[in-house]
Amino acid sequence: MKDTTTTAGTVIEARGLGLTFQTSDGPVHALKDVNLTVDKGDFVSFIGPSGCGKTTFLRAIAALEHPTEGTLTVNGMEPDAARQARAYGYVFQAAGLYPWRTIAGNIKLPLEIMGFSKAEQKERVEKVLALVDLEGFGKKFPWQLSGGMQQRASIARALAFDADILLMDEPFGALDEIVRDRLNEELLKLWARTEKTIGFVTHSIPEAVYLSTKIVVMSPRPGRITDVIESTLPRQRPLDIRDSREFIEIAHRVREGLRAGHGDEV
């Protein structure tokens, strides 16, 4: 793929993007004709049924998968170049913390690999622990923390080298509703403090509506975008905003977009 020129403020841009996996049973068309622009500071949620290509698209942004059609740029560069430029941090579905390393040790691991000095490692670890409200837990081991706290540590690790983009693949999917609500609130506060651009994969309509400035609705395979919903909710969002008429109307549009996508399934 060749680089394309992006407009000012554009962080991620996909044009005619397609991705086909070659398997022993024949080709699997994961993504088809995906067109999307993500601007600096956006919080973009990707929602759709299992197998619709949400995670595949996120992995393509992170250069973990490589499109077979169209163009994709991250900060005006091809994804491989953006990865080398440390343009993003990635948070997986599971926290993925090494049990033999402390929380601080897990967070500083990418900094060690990147060659940061010990003094800067310490400074950055302390900063991101504060960002995710885990001050005082740096010397703990993962097994000494709750699932929600482990996931916050995973987010801190992704933030440690201060990338402008944070990619999150269903980070709260395995957590109970009470913990998930709390982490949703904390993530919004973190986003407000850091002004990162966030790409967030979820299966939850309320979560997508609550968190996002833009909701990307995707169809079953081959994954296509059936709707892009610009949120009209204020950036300051208490949990009880989910009872508001505006929130319910946006959620209804997401649900209708998911139904329409199923109707187009081939």
C-alpha positions as a Markdown table, in Angstrom:
| # | Residue | x | y | z |
|---|---|---|---|---|
| 1 | Met | 0.0 | 0.0 | 0.0 |
| 2 | Lys | 1.2 | 3.5 | -0.7 |
| 3 | Asp | 0.9 | 6.4 | 1.8 |
| 4 | Thr | -2.0 | 8.8 | 1.2 |
| 5 | Thr | -2.2 | 12.4 | 2.2 |
| 6 | Thr | -4.4 | 12.9 | 5.2 |
| 7 | Thr | -6.2 | 16.1 | 6.2 |
| 8 | Ala | -5.1 | 18.2 | 9.2 |
| 9 | Gly | -6.3 | 16.5 | 12.4 |
| 10 | Thr | -6.8 | 13.1 | 10.7 |
| 11 | Val | -5.2 | 10.3 | 12.7 |
| 12 | Ile | -6.5 | 7.2 | 11.1 |
| 13 | Glu | -7.9 | 6.9 | 7.5 |
| 14 | Ala | -9.1 | 3.9 | 5.7 |
| 15 | Arg | -10.2 | 4.0 | 2.0 |
| 16 | Gly | -11.7 | 1.0 | 0.2 |
| 17 | Leu | -10.0 | -1.2 | 2.8 |
| 18 | Gly | -10.4 | -5.0 | 2.4 |
| 19 | Leu | -8.7 | -7.9 | 4.1 |
| 20 | Thr | -8.9 | -11.5 | 3.0 |
| 21 | Phe | -7.4 | -14.4 | 4.8 |
| 22 | Gln | -6.2 | -17.4 | 2.8 |
| 23 | Thr | -7.1 | -20.7 | 4.5 |
| 24 | Ser | -7.0 | -24.4 | 3.6 |
| 25 | Asp | -10.8 | -24.2 | 3.1 |
| 26 | Gly | -10.6 | -21.2 | 0.8 |
| 27 | Pro | -10.5 | -17.4 | 1.2 |
| 28 | Val | -12.2 | -15.7 | 4.2 |
| 29 | His | -13.2 | -12.2 | 3.5 |
| 30 | Ala | -12.9 | -10.5 | 6.9 |
| 31 | Leu | -13.2 | -6.8 | 5.7 |
| 32 | Lys | -14.6 | -5.3 | 2.6 |
| 33 | Asp | -14.7 | -1.7 | 1.3 |
| 34 | Val | -14.2 | -0.1 | 4.7 |
| 35 | Asn | -14.0 | 3.7 | 4.5 |
| 36 | Leu | -13.4 | 5.6 | 7.8 |
| 37 | Thr | -11.8 | 8.8 | 9.1 |
| 38 | Val | -10.8 | 9.1 | 12.7 |
| 39 | Asp | -9.7 | 12.6 | 13.9 |
| 40 | Lys | -7.4 | 13.6 | 16.7 |
| 41 | Gly | -9.0 | 13.3 | 20.1 |
| 42 | Asp | -11.9 | 11.1 | 18.9 |
| 43 | Phe | -13.2 | 8.2 | 21.0 |
| 44 | Val | -14.4 | 5.7 | 18.4 |
| 45 | Ser | -16.2 | 2.5 | 19.3 |
| 46 | Phe | -16.5 | -0.4 | 16.8 |
| 47 | Ile | -19.6 | -2.5 | 17.4 |
| 48 | Gly | -21.0 | -5.5 | 15.5 |
| 49 | Pro | -21.7 | -9.2 | 15.8 |
| 50 | Ser | -18.9 | -11.7 | 16.4 |
| 51 | Gly | -16.8 | -12.3 | 13.3 |
| 52 | Cys | -17.7 | -8.9 | 11.7 |
| 53 | Gly | -14.1 | -7.8 | 11.6 |
| 54 | Lys | -14.0 | -5.3 | 14.5 |
| 55 | Thr | -10.8 | -6.7 | 16.0 |
| 56 | Thr | -9.3 | -7.4 | 12.6 |
| 57 | Phe | -9.7 | -3.7 | 11.7 |
| 58 | Leu | -8.1 | -2.7 | 15.0 |
| 59 | Arg | -5.2 | -5.2 | 14.4 |
| 60 | Ala | -4.8 | -3.7 | 10.9 |
| 61 | Ile | -4.4 | -0.3 | 12.4 |
| 62 | Ala | -1.7 | -1.8 | 14.7 |
| 63 | Ala | 0.0 | -3.5 | 11.8 |
| 64 | Leu | -0.8 | -6.9 | 13.3 |
| 65 | Glu | -2.8 | -7.8 | 10.2 |
| 66 | His | -2.1 | -6.5 | 6.7 |
| 67 | Pro | -5.0 | -5.4 | 4.3 |
| 68 | Thr | -5.1 | -7.0 | 0.9 |
| 69 | Glu | -7.1 | -4.1 | -0.7 |
| 70 | Gly | -7.3 | -0.3 | -0.4 |
| 71 | Thr | -5.3 | 2.0 | 1.8 |
| 72 | Leu | -4.8 | 2.5 | 5.5 |
| 73 | Thr | -2.8 | 5.3 | 7.2 |
| 74 | Val | -2.0 | 6.1 | 10.8 |
| 75 | Asn | -0.7 | 9.6 | 11.4 |
| 76 | Gly | -0.2 | 9.8 | 7.7 |
| 77 | Met | 2.0 | 6.7 | 7.6 |
| 78 | Glu | 1.5 | 3.1 | 6.7 |
| 79 | Pro | 0.7 | 1.1 | 9.8 |
| 80 | Asp | 4.1 | -0.6 | 9.9 |
| 81 | Ala | 5.8 | 2.8 | 9.9 |
| 82 | Ala | 3.4 | 4.0 | 12.6 |
| 83 | Arg | 4.3 | 1.0 | 14.8 |
| 84 | Gln | 8.0 | 1.7 | 14.4 |
| 85 | Ala | 7.3 | 5.3 | 15.4 |
| 86 | Arg | 5.5 | 4.1 | 18.5 |
| 87 | Ala | 2.2 | 5.8 | 17.4 |
| 88 | Tyr | -0.1 | 3.7 | 19.5 |
| 89 | Gly | -0.5 | 1.6 | 22.7 |
| 90 | Tyr | -2.6 | -1.6 | 22.5 |
| 91 | Val | -4.8 | -3.1 | 25.2 |
| 92 | Phe | -6.0 | -6.7 | 24.6 |
| 93 | Gln | -9.1 | -8.5 | 25.9 |
| 94 | Ala | -7.1 | -10.1 | 28.7 |
| 95 | Ala | -4.7 | -8.1 | 30.8 |
| 96 | Gly | -1.8 | -10.2 | 29.8 |
| 97 | Leu | 0.4 | -9.4 | 32.8 |
| 98 | Tyr | 3.4 | -11.5 | 33.6 |
| 99 | Pro | 2.7 | -13.1 | 37.0 |
| 100 | Trp | 6.4 | -13.1 | 38.0 |
| 101 | Arg | 6.8 | -9.4 | 37.6 |
| 102 | Thr | 5.3 | -6.7 | 39.8 |
| 103 | Ile | 2.7 | -4.3 | 38.5 |
| 104 | Ala | 5.5 | -1.7 | 38.1 |
| 105 | Gly | 7.6 | -4.3 | 36.4 |
| 106 | Asn | 4.9 | -5.2 | 33.9 |
| 107 | Ile | 4.3 | -1.5 | 33.1 |
| 108 | Lys | 7.9 | -0.7 | 32.5 |
| 109 | Leu | 8.6 | -3.8 | 30.3 |
| 110 | Pro | 8.0 | -1.9 | 27.0 |
| 111 | Leu | 10.1 | 0.9 | 28.3 |
| 112 | Glu | 12.9 | -1.5 | 29.0 |
| 113 | Ile | 12.6 | -2.9 | 25.5 |
| 114 | Met | 12.7 | 0.6 | 24.0 |
| 115 | Gly | 15.8 | 1.5 | 25.9 |
| 116 | Phe | 14.5 | 4.2 | 28.3 |
| 117 | Ser | 16.8 | 5.0 | 31.2 |
| 118 | Lys | 16.0 | 3.6 | 34.6 |
| 119 | Ala | 15.2 | 7.1 | 35.9 |
| 120 | Glu | 12.7 | 7.8 | 33.1 |
| 121 | Gln | 11.2 | 4.3 | 33.5 |
| 122 | Lys | 10.5 | 5.1 | 37.1 |
| 123 | Glu | 9.1 | 8.5 | 36.3 |
| 124 | Arg | 6.8 | 7.2 | 33.6 |
| 125 | Val | 5.6 | 4.2 | 35.7 |
| 126 | Glu | 4.7 | 6.5 | 38.6 |
| 127 | Lys | 2.9 | 8.9 | 36.2 |
| 128 | Val | 0.7 | 6.2 | 34.6 |
| 129 | Leu | -0.1 | 4.5 | 37.8 |
| 130 | Ala | -1.5 | 7.8 | 39.0 |
| 131 | Leu | -3.4 | 8.2 | 35.8 |
| 132 | Val | -5.2 | 4.8 | 36.3 |
| 133 | Asp | -5.6 | 5.3 | 40.1 |
| 134 | Leu | -3.2 | 2.6 | 41.1 |
| 135 | Glu | -0.8 | 4.6 | 43.2 |
| 136 | Gly | 0.7 | 2.4 | 45.8 |
| 137 | Phe | 0.2 | -0.8 | 43.9 |
| 138 | Gly | 3.4 | -0.9 | 41.9 |
| 139 | Lys | 5.0 | -3.4 | 44.2 |
| 140 | Lys | 2.1 | -5.8 | 44.1 |
| 141 | Phe | 1.9 | -8.8 | 41.8 |
| 142 | Pro | -0.9 | -9.4 | 39.4 |
| 143 | Trp | -2.5 | -12.2 | 41.4 |
| 144 | Gln | -2.8 | -9.8 | 44.3 |
| 145 | Leu | -5.1 | -7.5 | 42.3 |
| 146 | Ser | -8.7 | -7.8 | 41.2 |
| 147 | Gly | -9.6 | -8.3 | 37.5 |
| 148 | Gly | -10.5 | -4.7 | 37.1 |
| 149 | Met | -7.3 | -3.5 | 38.7 |
| 150 | Gln | -5.3 | -5.8 | 36.5 |
| 151 | Gln | -7.0 | -4.4 | 33.4 |
| 152 | Arg | -6.2 | -0.9 | 34.6 |
| 153 | Ala | -2.6 | -1.9 | 34.9 |
| 154 | Ser | -2.7 | -3.2 | 31.3 |
| 155 | Ile | -4.0 | 0.2 | 30.3 |
| 156 | Ala | -1.2 | 1.9 | 32.2 |
| 157 | Arg | 1.3 | -0.3 | 30.4 |
| 158 | Ala | -0.1 | 0.8 | 27.0 |
| 159 | Leu | 0.1 | 4.5 | 28.1 |
| 160 | Ala | 3.6 | 4.2 | 29.5 |
| 161 | Phe | 5.4 | 5.4 | 26.4 |
| 162 | Asp | 2.9 | 8.2 | 25.8 |
| 163 | Ala | 1.6 | 7.3 | 22.4 |
| 164 | Asp | -1.1 | 9.5 | 20.9 |
| 165 | Ile | -3.4 | 6.6 | 20.0 |
| 166 | Leu | -4.8 | 4.0 | 22.4 |
| 167 | Leu | -6.3 | 0.9 | 20.7 |
| 168 | Met | -8.5 | -1.2 | 23.0 |
| 169 | Asp | -9.9 | -4.6 | 22.1 |
| 170 | Glu | -12.9 | -5.4 | 24.4 |
| 171 | Pro | -10.8 | -4.6 | 27.5 |
| 172 | Phe | -13.8 | -4.9 | 29.9 |
| 173 | Gly | -15.7 | -7.7 | 28.2 |
| 174 | Ala | -14.9 | -10.3 | 30.9 |
| 175 | Leu | -15.7 | -8.1 | 33.9 |
| 176 | Asp | -19.0 | -8.0 | 35.8 |
| 177 | Glu | -21.4 | -5.1 | 35.1 |
| 178 | Ile | -20.6 | -3.2 | 38.3 |
| 179 | Val | -16.8 | -3.2 | 37.7 |
| 180 | Arg | -17.4 | -2.5 | 34.0 |
| 181 | Asp | -19.5 | 0.6 | 34.8 |
| 182 | Arg | -16.7 | 1.9 | 37.1 |
| 183 | Leu | -14.0 | 1.3 | 34.5 |
| 184 | Asn | -16.1 | 3.0 | 31.9 |
| 185 | Glu | -16.3 | 6.1 | 34.1 |
| 186 | Glu | -12.6 | 6.0 | 34.8 |
| 187 | Leu | -11.7 | 5.5 | 31.1 |
| 188 | Leu | -13.7 | 8.6 | 30.2 |
| 189 | Lys | -11.8 | 10.6 | 32.9 |
| 190 | Leu | -8.5 | 9.2 | 31.6 |
| 191 | Trp | -9.5 | 10.2 | 28.0 |
| 192 | Ala | -10.3 | 13.7 | 29.1 |
| 193 | Arg | -7.0 | 14.1 | 31.0 |
| 194 | Thr | -4.8 | 12.7 | 28.3 |
| 195 | Glu | -6.7 | 13.8 | 25.1 |
| 196 | Lys | -5.7 | 10.5 | 23.4 |
| 197 | Thr | -7.4 | 9.3 | 20.3 |
| 198 | Ile | -9.1 | 6.0 | 21.3 |
| 199 | Gly | -10.2 | 3.1 | 19.2 |
| 200 | Phe | -12.4 | 0.7 | 21.2 |
| 201 | Val | -13.9 | -2.6 | 20.3 |
| 202 | Thr | -17.1 | -3.7 | 22.1 |
| 203 | His | -20.2 | -5.9 | 21.9 |
| 204 | Ser | -22.1 | -3.7 | 24.3 |
| 205 | Ile | -24.5 | -1.1 | 22.9 |
| 206 | Pro | -24.7 | 0.9 | 26.2 |
| 207 | Glu | -20.9 | 0.9 | 26.5 |
| 208 | Ala | -20.4 | 2.1 | 23.0 |
| 209 | Val | -22.9 | 4.9 | 23.4 |
| 210 | Tyr | -21.7 | 5.9 | 26.8 |
| 211 | Leu | -18.0 | 6.1 | 25.9 |
| 212 | Ser | -17.9 | 7.4 | 22.3 |
| 213 | Thr | -17.8 | 10.5 | 20.3 |
| 214 | Lys | -18.3 | 8.3 | 17.2 |
| 215 | Ile | -19.8 | 4.8 | 17.0 |
| 216 | Val | -18.9 | 2.6 | 14.0 |
| 217 | Val | -21.5 | 0.0 | 13.3 |
| 218 | Met | -20.3 | -3.1 | 11.4 |
| 219 | Ser | -22.1 | -5.8 | 9.5 |
| 220 | Pro | -21.5 | -9.6 | 9.6 |
| 221 | Arg | -18.7 | -11.0 | 7.5 |
| 222 | Pro | -17.5 | -9.7 | 5.2 |
| 223 | Gly | -17.1 | -6.8 | 7.7 |
| 224 | Arg | -18.4 | -3.5 | 6.3 |
| 225 | Ile | -19.4 | -0.3 | 8.0 |
| 226 | Thr | -23.2 | 0.1 | 7.9 |
| 227 | Asp | -23.4 | 3.4 | 9.9 |
| 228 | Val | -21.1 | 5.9 | 11.6 |
| 229 | Ile | -23.0 | 7.7 | 14.4 |
| 230 | Glu | -21.6 | 11.0 | 15.7 |
| 231 | Ser | -22.6 | 11.3 | 19.3 |
| 232 | Thr | -24.5 | 14.4 | 20.5 |
| 233 | Leu | -23.9 | 13.6 | 24.1 |
| 234 | Pro | -21.8 | 16.1 | 26.2 |
| 235 | Arg | -18.2 | 15.0 | 27.0 |
| 236 | Gln | -19.0 | 15.1 | 30.7 |
| 237 | Arg | -21.1 | 12.0 | 31.1 |
| 238 | Pro | -22.3 | 10.7 | 34.5 |
| 239 | Leu | -23.6 | 7.1 | 34.4 |
| 240 | Asp | -27.2 | 8.3 | 34.8 |
| 241 | Ile | -27.0 | 9.9 | 31.4 |
| 242 | Arg | -27.9 | 6.4 | 30.1 |
| 243 | Asp | -31.4 | 7.1 | 31.3 |
| 244 | Ser | -31.7 | 10.2 | 29.2 |
| 245 | Arg | -33.9 | 10.3 | 26.1 |
| 246 | Glu | -30.9 | 11.4 | 23.9 |
| 247 | Phe | -28.9 | 8.4 | 25.1 |
| 248 | Ile | -31.8 | 6.0 | 24.4 |
| 249 | Glu | -32.3 | 7.5 | 20.9 |
| 250 | Ile | -28.6 | 7.0 | 20.0 |
| 251 | Ala | -28.7 | 3.4 | 21.4 |
| 252 | His | -31.8 | 2.8 | 19.2 |
| 253 | Arg | -30.0 | 4.0 | 16.1 |
| 254 | Val | -27.1 | 1.6 | 16.9 |
| 255 | Arg | -29.5 | -1.3 | 17.4 |
| 256 | Glu | -31.2 | -0.5 | 14.1 |
| 257 | Gly | -27.9 | -0.3 | 12.3 |
| 258 | Leu | -26.9 | -3.8 | 13.7 |
| 259 | Arg | -30.3 | -5.2 | 12.5 |
| 260 | Ala | -29.9 | -3.6 | 9.0 |
| 261 | Gly | -26.4 | -5.1 | 8.8 |
| 262 | His | -27.8 | -8.6 | 9.5 |
| 263 | Gly | -30.3 | -8.0 | 6.8 |
| 264 | Asp | -27.5 | -7.4 | 4.3 |
| 265 | Glu | -25.6 | -10.6 | 5.3 |
| 266 | Val | -24.3 | -12.6 | 2.4 |
